[in-house]
Structure formats: C-alpha cells, structure tokens
Amino acid sequence: MPKKSTKSFFKEYINQDDPEKKERAINWRTAIGLQAVDGLQVSDFLLEIARRNIEGEITIDEAQKLIRAHYQKISPENGDK
C-alpha cells in the first residue's frame, strides 16, 4: 500500500457510495483517532489490516486475530492485552 496520510486514506472510503465500506472506514478512522489522542501513531501493518477489512477481504474478527497475532509475535509479553 503506498504511503499516504491517514486522513486521506479514510477520506477515499468515506466519500464512496458503498454504505458498508463507508461505515467500516468511519469505524476504523474513529478507532485510529482515539489512538492519536493518546499520542500513539499507527503502523503501516494496522492500516493494511484496516484497508483489507474496509474492502471486505476480511471480517473484523479476522482483523482482530491478525492484529493480536502480530503483536504477540513482536512483543509476546503484551500479546494478550
């Protein structure tokens, strides 16, 4: 996925006619925005998972499992949080 701002990434989906993609994009934008409030920056990995979920390639449950597995791999002591 080419590097672009998080704002423009979600704007593309939110401006679409597909209501399901639009809703998923709004949900991801909100979740990522909450991370930003805490001063956290999201990874390219997370944005790719968000894209795949928005596009309908994976469910939100599959996204959660992929995210959990990724963080268990890079930080085993924090994987269950």
Backbone torsions as a table, in degrees:
resi	resn	phi	psi	omega
1	MET	NA	128.1	179.5
2	PRO	-65.9	146.5	-178.6
3	LYS	-71.4	126.4	175.2
4	LYS	-148.1	168.1	-179.5
5	SER	-67.6	150.6	179.1
6	THR	-61.0	-39.0	-178.9
7	LYS	-60.8	-48.0	-179.3
8	SER	-70.4	-30.9	177.6
9	PHE	-57.5	-51.0	-177.2
10	PHE	-76.7	-30.8	-179.6
11	LYS	-58.9	-39.0	178.3
12	GLU	-56.5	-42.6	-178.3
13	TYR	-77.7	-38.8	-177.1
14	ILE	-67.4	-28.5	179.6
15	ASN	-86.1	2.5	179.6
16	GLN	-77.6	163.8	176.4
17	ASP	-84.0	-19.4	-177.9
18	ASP	-71.6	109.7	-175.7
19	PRO	-64.9	-31.9	-179.9
20	GLU	-69.6	-45.0	177.1
21	LYS	-62.9	-41.4	-179.8
22	LYS	-60.3	-46.7	-179.7
23	GLU	-63.5	-44.0	179.2
24	ARG	-63.7	-39.4	179.3
25	ALA	-64.9	-41.5	178.1
26	ILE	-62.8	-41.9	179.0
27	ASN	-62.7	-45.2	178.7
28	TRP	-65.2	-43.4	-179.9
29	ARG	-59.5	-40.3	178.8
30	THR	-64.7	-47.4	-179.5
31	ALA	-61.5	-43.6	-179.5
32	ILE	-70.2	-34.1	175.9
33	GLY	-63.0	-36.8	177.1
34	LEU	-65.4	-34.6	175.7
35	GLN	-64.0	-41.9	-179.0
36	ALA	-64.0	-35.3	178.0
37	VAL	-59.6	-35.0	178.8
38	ASP	-84.1	4.6	178.8
39	GLY	81.0	15.6	-179.3
40	LEU	-95.7	144.3	178.1
41	GLN	-110.1	134.7	-177.9
42	VAL	-82.0	152.8	-178.9
43	SER	-86.9	162.3	173.3
44	ASP	-61.2	-34.1	177.4
45	PHE	-58.1	-48.4	-178.4
46	LEU	-64.1	-41.0	178.1
47	LEU	-63.3	-36.0	177.6
48	GLU	-67.9	-40.3	176.4
49	ILE	-63.3	-43.3	178.1
50	ALA	-59.7	-45.6	-179.9
51	ARG	-59.2	-45.5	-178.9
52	ARG	-63.1	-38.5	178.0
53	ASN	-69.9	-45.0	179.2
54	ILE	-59.2	-41.6	-179.8
55	GLU	-71.6	-12.6	-180.0
56	GLY	88.2	10.3	179.5
57	GLU	-72.3	-31.8	178.7
58	ILE	-137.3	154.2	176.2
59	THR	-81.5	169.7	177.0
60	ILE	-65.7	-33.4	177.1
61	ASP	-65.2	-41.0	177.3
62	GLU	-66.3	-38.5	177.9
63	ALA	-60.8	-45.5	179.8
64	GLN	-60.7	-42.8	179.6
65	LYS	-64.5	-42.5	178.6
66	LEU	-63.6	-41.3	179.4
67	ILE	-65.6	-46.2	180.0
68	ARG	-60.9	-45.2	-179.9
69	ALA	-62.8	-40.5	179.6
70	HIS	-61.1	-47.6	-177.7
71	TYR	-74.2	-26.7	173.4
72	GLN	-67.2	-36.2	180.0
73	LYS	-68.7	-42.0	-176.7
74	ILE	-87.2	-20.3	-180.0
75	SER	-150.5	76.6	-173.7
76	PRO	-52.8	-33.7	-178.0
77	GLU	-72.3	-16.3	-179.4
78	ASN	-109.8	6.8	-173.2
79	GLY	-66.7	-25.7	-176.9
80	ASP	-92.5	1.6	-176.8
81	LYS	-93.1	NA	NA
